[in-house]
Amino acid sequence: MNNAKRISFDPGFAISEAFGVSFAATLDGLTVVCSVSSEALQDIDSSNAQCGLEEQFMAHRVDFESIAIRKILAGEAQPIRITSADVRA
């Protein structure tokens, strides 16, 4: 029997100047909200620190989705929050 979890990501995202960027994952048909802090957006690539949140997110979206997958599969409580500690790990 295959117990593999199916995770996919919605192409959309929302920007919040107060927090950062939120995006949605789907885990076995259920929506999981994921958010990336403003600090994590800046810390993942300090050379982009002066860019806007959208540009920072799009430049590293694959990295943030990979972190989200790791946290989802680890059973982390929802919503999934990606912080500076996650991008430095």
Backbone as CSV, one residue per row, in Angstrom:
resi,resn,N_x,N_y,N_z,CA_x,CA_y,CA_z,C_x,C_y,C_z
1,MET,0.843,-1.175,0.000,0.000,0.000,0.000,0.895,1.248,0.000
2,ASN,0.519,2.243,-0.813,1.312,3.465,-0.946,0.751,4.533,-0.024
3,ASN,1.549,4.944,0.976,1.125,5.986,1.918,1.729,7.335,1.583
4,ALA,2.267,7.495,0.379,2.891,8.766,-0.016,1.858,9.876,-0.001
5,LYS,2.246,10.981,0.581,1.365,12.149,0.626,1.558,12.954,-0.649
6,ARG,0.466,13.475,-1.175,0.526,14.299,-2.382,0.435,15.765,-1.969
7,ILE,1.491,16.508,-2.302,1.535,17.930,-1.986,1.705,18.692,-3.293
8,SER,0.862,19.693,-3.479,0.992,20.575,-4.634,0.832,22.012,-4.136
9,PHE,1.211,22.959,-4.985,1.161,24.362,-4.598,0.321,25.156,-5.580
10,ASP,-0.527,26.022,-5.037,-1.326,26.929,-5.835,-0.365,27.981,-6.406
11,PRO,-0.535,28.386,-7.656,0.384,29.384,-8.226,0.211,30.787,-7.632
12,GLY,-0.903,31.044,-6.988,-1.151,32.375,-6.426,-0.450,32.582,-5.095
13,PHE,-0.406,33.820,-4.661,0.148,34.177,-3.356,-0.398,35.543,-2.967
14,ALA,-0.279,35.867,-1.688,-0.752,37.155,-1.179,0.385,37.821,-0.415
15,ILE,0.490,39.125,-0.584,1.531,39.896,0.090,0.918,40.697,1.220
16,SER,1.571,40.652,2.378,1.169,41.446,3.532,2.400,42.196,4.009
17,GLU,2.356,43.496,3.962,3.499,44.289,4.418,3.804,44.016,5.894
18,ALA,2.781,43.613,6.657,2.962,43.352,8.081,3.687,42.041,8.341
19,PHE,3.464,41.029,7.490,4.097,39.738,7.761,5.050,39.295,6.656
20,GLY,4.628,39.316,5.438,5.451,38.814,4.335,4.569,38.297,3.223
21,VAL,4.731,37.030,2.873,3.994,36.438,1.762,3.326,35.152,2.236
22,SER,2.078,34.968,1.818,1.352,33.735,2.102,1.050,33.037,0.789
23,PHE,1.081,31.704,0.832,0.735,30.907,-0.341,0.078,29.630,0.148
24,ALA,-0.567,28.923,-0.750,-1.313,27.732,-0.354,-0.708,26.472,-0.944
25,ALA,-0.687,25.444,-0.116,-0.321,24.107,-0.550,-1.572,23.246,-0.430
26,THR,-1.600,22.170,-1.166,-2.678,21.198,-1.037,-2.041,19.875,-0.655
27,LEU,-2.501,19.325,0.458,-2.011,18.052,0.964,-3.153,17.060,0.928
28,ASP,-3.050,16.083,0.044,-4.096,15.068,-0.091,-5.486,15.690,-0.178
29,GLY,-5.600,16.781,-0.942,-6.885,17.431,-1.169,-7.259,18.509,-0.168
30,LEU,-6.488,18.687,0.887,-6.777,19.693,1.907,-5.826,20.876,1.766
31,THR,-6.363,22.095,1.914,-5.545,23.305,1.790,-4.734,23.540,3.054
32,VAL,-3.466,23.850,2.855,-2.554,24.190,3.947,-2.019,25.585,3.649
33,VAL,-2.257,26.533,4.540,-1.752,27.887,4.363,-0.304,27.934,4.826
34,CYS,0.545,28.522,3.991,1.968,28.671,4.296,2.298,30.161,4.246
35,SER,3.157,30.607,5.148,3.544,32.012,5.113,5.043,32.139,5.327
36,VAL,5.608,33.135,4.658,7.040,33.420,4.725,7.200,34.803,5.352
37,SER,7.957,34.887,6.433,8.134,36.186,7.090,8.958,37.118,6.216
38,SER,8.761,38.410,6.433,9.552,39.424,5.712,11.037,39.221,5.949
39,GLU,11.396,38.845,7.171,12.801,38.628,7.505,13.364,37.439,6.728
40,ALA,12.593,36.367,6.603,13.050,35.196,5.845,13.243,35.558,4.373
41,LEU,12.342,36.391,3.851,12.482,36.838,2.461,13.790,37.584,2.247
42,GLN,14.183,38.387,3.212,15.428,39.141,3.109,16.641,38.256,3.375
43,ASP,16.518,37.329,4.323,17.663,36.518,4.729,18.033,35.432,3.729
44,ILE,17.095,34.974,2.915,17.412,33.892,1.984,18.421,34.340,0.932
45,ASP,18.430,35.630,0.631,19.393,36.167,-0.342,19.619,37.633,-0.003
46,SER,20.641,37.887,0.792,20.874,39.261,1.259,21.162,40.228,0.116
47,SER,21.569,39.722,-1.034,21.808,40.622,-2.170,20.502,41.179,-2.730
48,ASN,19.380,40.529,-2.409,18.063,40.996,-2.847,17.314,41.756,-1.755
49,ALA,17.977,42.070,-0.659,17.299,42.658,0.497,16.554,43.948,0.175
50,GLN,16.984,44.687,-0.832,16.332,45.946,-1.177,15.176,45.766,-2.162
51,CYS,14.990,44.548,-2.654,13.900,44.273,-3.598,12.572,44.190,-2.851
52,GLY,11.493,44.304,-3.585,10.170,44.182,-2.997,9.877,42.752,-2.572
53,LEU,8.874,42.581,-1.728,8.521,41.257,-1.222,8.168,40.289,-2.342
54,GLU,7.409,40.765,-3.336,7.014,39.895,-4.435,8.242,39.394,-5.204
55,GLU,9.156,40.291,-5.503,10.349,39.907,-6.249,11.205,38.920,-5.456
56,GLN,11.354,39.172,-4.149,12.122,38.263,-3.300,11.461,36.886,-3.259
57,PHE,10.140,36.864,-3.115,9.422,35.593,-3.047,9.553,34.824,-4.359
58,MET,9.311,35.486,-5.474,9.353,34.799,-6.764,10.757,34.276,-7.087
59,ALA,11.786,34.999,-6.683,13.159,34.573,-6.949,13.519,33.287,-6.196
60,HIS,12.825,33.030,-5.093,13.167,31.876,-4.247,11.954,31.017,-3.908
61,ARG,10.921,31.110,-4.723,9.696,30.362,-4.429,9.956,28.861,-4.280
62,VAL,10.759,28.296,-5.148,11.052,26.858,-5.069,11.678,26.513,-3.716
63,ASP,12.562,27.368,-3.226,13.190,27.134,-1.920,12.153,27.172,-0.803
64,PHE,11.248,28.161,-0.857,10.220,28.267,0.176,9.251,27.088,0.115
65,GLU,8.913,26.644,-1.084,8.033,25.479,-1.216,8.717,24.229,-0.669
66,SER,10.015,24.093,-0.877,10.759,22.948,-0.338,10.745,22.950,1.184
67,ILE,10.929,24.124,1.774,10.867,24.244,3.236,9.467,23.884,3.714
68,ALA,8.446,24.371,3.008,7.063,24.071,3.387,6.801,22.571,3.327
69,ILE,7.265,21.907,2.276,7.083,20.450,2.160,7.705,19.747,3.360
70,ARG,8.929,20.124,3.695,9.608,19.506,4.839,8.798,19.676,6.124
71,LYS,8.267,20.882,6.344,7.499,21.152,7.560,6.157,20.409,7.554
72,ILE,5.496,20.364,6.405,4.219,19.652,6.300,4.419,18.171,6.591
73,LEU,5.422,17.568,5.957,5.672,16.140,6.147,6.117,15.805,7.569
74,ALA,6.718,16.782,8.253,7.128,16.592,9.642,5.945,16.721,10.601
75,GLY,4.777,17.102,10.065,3.583,17.223,10.892,3.493,18.518,11.662
76,GLU,4.215,19.535,11.215,4.177,20.824,11.905,2.760,21.392,11.898
77,ALA,2.404,22.068,12.988,1.070,22.659,13.112,0.846,23.701,12.027
78,GLN,-0.393,23.789,11.600,-0.761,24.756,10.565,-1.257,26.034,11.205
79,PRO,-1.114,27.177,10.575,-0.484,27.389,9.281,1.022,27.180,9.375
80,ILE,1.614,26.809,8.250,3.058,26.610,8.166,3.719,27.982,8.110
81,ARG,4.628,28.235,9.029,5.322,29.530,9.071,6.804,29.310,8.750
82,ILE,7.281,30.038,7.757,8.678,29.956,7.361,9.363,31.223,7.861
83,THR,10.365,31.033,8.693,11.056,32.157,9.326,12.521,32.194,8.904
84,SER,13.231,33.179,9.389,14.660,33.305,9.099,15.425,32.058,9.533
85,ALA,15.042,31.466,10.644,15.720,30.250,11.120,15.622,29.128,10.085
86,ASP,14.515,29.055,9.378,14.329,28.013,8.369,15.230,28.234,7.148
87,VAL,15.405,29.464,6.736,16.224,29.712,5.539,17.715,29.644,5.856
88,ARG,18.071,29.788,7.115,19.474,29.688,7.513,19.871,28.257,7.816
89,ALA,18.888,27.357,7.933,19.163,25.952,8.318,19.835,25.186,7.202
